[in-house]
Amino acid sequence: MPLTIRERSQKVANCIKTNVRQTLKTIAEATGLSPSSVYRHRQAITRRNQYPESSFWETEVGYQWLVRLVFGLIYYFGIKQGVGAESLSEFIRAIHLDTHVASSASALRQLKHRVNQTLLD
């Protein structure tokens, strides 16, 4: 089964963490990805990691916690408390998660509807 984009990105991030000065070719060989793919993932990681805490979200544990946080935010505040998608979007941007999760009001509204539908089923 092929790796997801998130899994490939985590492999590149882990490889970079072990040795920051590795070349694209070295990272590509270590991860089994093409050099062009490594280059794109490295650029994306650099764009996402704008804040000191951002590198935690690149790890598998950090990503799992981030998913739990977003679903908790959607369920407890969006569904149970009736907070709107615009306010949830503002909150996600305020705590610097907008570079790691979809934070637009429309994306959060869709997620809110999917979670609500899953609960009803």
C-alpha positions as CSV (number, residue, x, y, z in Angstrom):
1,M,0.0,0.0,0.0
2,P,1.5,3.4,-1.0
3,L,2.3,5.9,1.7
4,T,0.1,8.9,2.2
5,I,1.5,12.4,1.7
6,R,1.6,12.9,5.4
7,E,3.6,9.7,5.9
8,R,6.1,10.6,3.2
9,S,6.5,14.0,4.7
10,Q,7.1,12.5,8.2
11,K,9.8,10.2,6.7
12,V,11.5,13.2,5.2
13,A,11.2,15.2,8.4
14,N,12.6,12.4,10.5
15,C,15.5,12.0,8.1
16,I,16.2,15.7,8.2
17,K,16.1,15.7,12.0
18,T,18.8,13.0,12.2
19,N,21.2,15.0,10.1
20,V,20.3,18.5,9.0
21,R,23.0,18.8,6.3
22,Q,22.0,15.8,4.2
23,T,21.7,16.2,0.5
24,L,18.5,15.6,-1.4
25,K,20.0,12.4,-2.9
26,T,21.0,11.1,0.6
27,I,17.5,11.7,1.9
28,A,15.9,10.2,-1.2
29,E,18.0,7.0,-0.8
30,A,17.2,6.8,2.9
31,T,13.5,7.3,2.5
32,G,13.0,5.5,-0.8
33,L,11.5,8.6,-2.4
34,S,12.6,10.4,-5.5
35,P,14.8,13.5,-5.1
36,S,12.1,15.7,-6.6
37,S,9.6,14.4,-4.1
38,V,12.1,15.0,-1.2
39,Y,12.7,18.5,-2.5
40,R,8.9,19.3,-2.5
41,H,8.4,17.8,1.0
42,R,11.4,19.7,2.3
43,Q,10.0,23.0,0.9
44,A,6.5,22.2,2.4
45,I,8.1,21.4,5.8
46,T,10.0,24.7,5.8
47,R,6.8,26.6,4.9
48,R,4.8,24.8,7.7
49,N,7.4,25.2,10.4
50,Q,7.0,29.0,11.0
51,Y,6.7,28.7,14.8
52,P,8.8,27.0,17.4
53,E,6.2,24.4,18.2
54,S,5.6,23.5,14.6
55,S,8.2,20.8,14.3
56,F,6.2,18.7,16.9
57,W,3.3,18.4,14.4
58,E,5.7,16.8,11.8
59,T,6.1,13.7,14.1
60,E,3.7,10.8,14.0
61,V,2.7,11.3,17.7
62,G,2.3,15.1,17.1
63,Y,0.1,14.5,14.1
64,Q,-2.1,12.0,16.0
65,W,-2.5,14.6,18.8
66,L,-3.3,17.3,16.3
67,V,-6.0,15.1,14.7
68,R,-7.5,14.5,18.2
69,L,-7.4,18.2,18.9
70,V,-9.2,19.2,15.7
71,F,-11.9,16.5,16.1
72,G,-12.3,17.5,19.8
73,L,-12.6,21.1,18.8
74,I,-15.2,20.3,16.1
75,Y,-17.2,18.0,18.4
76,Y,-17.2,19.9,21.7
77,F,-17.3,23.4,20.5
78,G,-18.7,23.2,16.9
79,I,-21.4,20.6,17.5
80,K,-22.2,20.5,21.2
81,Q,-21.8,24.2,21.9
82,G,-22.9,25.5,18.5
83,V,-19.8,27.6,17.8
84,G,-19.7,28.6,14.2
85,A,-17.0,27.5,11.7
86,E,-15.7,31.1,11.3
87,S,-14.9,31.3,15.1
88,L,-13.3,27.8,15.0
89,S,-11.2,29.0,12.0
90,E,-10.1,32.1,13.9
91,F,-9.1,29.9,16.9
92,I,-7.1,27.5,14.8
93,R,-5.2,30.5,13.3
94,A,-4.7,32.0,16.7
95,I,-3.0,28.9,18.1
96,H,-0.8,28.6,15.0
97,L,-2.2,25.4,13.6
98,D,-3.4,26.9,10.3
99,T,-0.2,25.7,8.5
100,H,-0.8,22.1,9.5
101,V,-4.6,21.6,9.3
102,A,-7.3,22.9,7.0
103,S,-8.5,26.0,8.8
104,S,-10.8,27.7,6.4
105,A,-14.4,28.1,7.6
106,S,-15.7,26.1,4.7
107,A,-13.4,23.2,5.4
108,L,-14.3,23.2,9.0
109,R,-18.0,23.4,8.2
110,Q,-17.7,20.3,5.9
111,L,-15.8,18.5,8.7
112,K,-18.4,19.5,11.2
113,H,-21.2,18.1,9.0
114,R,-19.3,14.8,8.4
115,V,-18.6,14.3,12.1
116,N,-22.3,15.1,12.9
117,Q,-23.5,12.7,10.2
118,T,-21.2,10.0,11.5
119,L,-22.6,10.5,15.0
120,L,-26.1,10.3,13.7
121,D,-25.4,7.1,11.8
